[in-house]
């Protein structure tokens, strides 16, 4: 199983993204929930591309679009699952106060959008409304986010990387 390029790179992706996320968390827990978290896409793209390049090398320089798609998407699927498990553990076992941080960041982001749109008059009730919603990073929420991420960015990244790395037999 570890001989499979997609599995191996997926495990590396999961490990690398987990380490990146945990270092971000240790610097400032809000980093786990803000734009800095999107830098993890670079890690994701790197390992997906690496998987396709390794697979092409194993096939003596030939890699069909379908084979590239299979190995890149498998890499994302495994890495994303490891990342989802990490997020669930962070919010529910390691530091449950992250749910409060998530709510705080959500209020800050909503306030900034409201100010941008000129709707400052709606801001007074915003923190109370968000508190009533009691957003928690439950297992079902993490799992749903993981499933959605399989489509975007997972499958979209896999399509683009596969188109770039494919090399048909001429």
Buried (B, 14 or more C-beta within 10 A) or exposed (E): EEEBBBBBBBBBBBBBBBEBBBEBBEEEBBBBBEEBBEEBEEBBBBBBBBBBBBBBEEEEEBBBBEBBBBBBBBBBBBBBBBBBBBBBEBBBEEBEEBBEBBBBBBBEEBBEEBEEEEEEEEEEEBBEEBEEEEEBBEEEBBEEBBEEBBEEBBBEBBBBBBEEBBEEEE
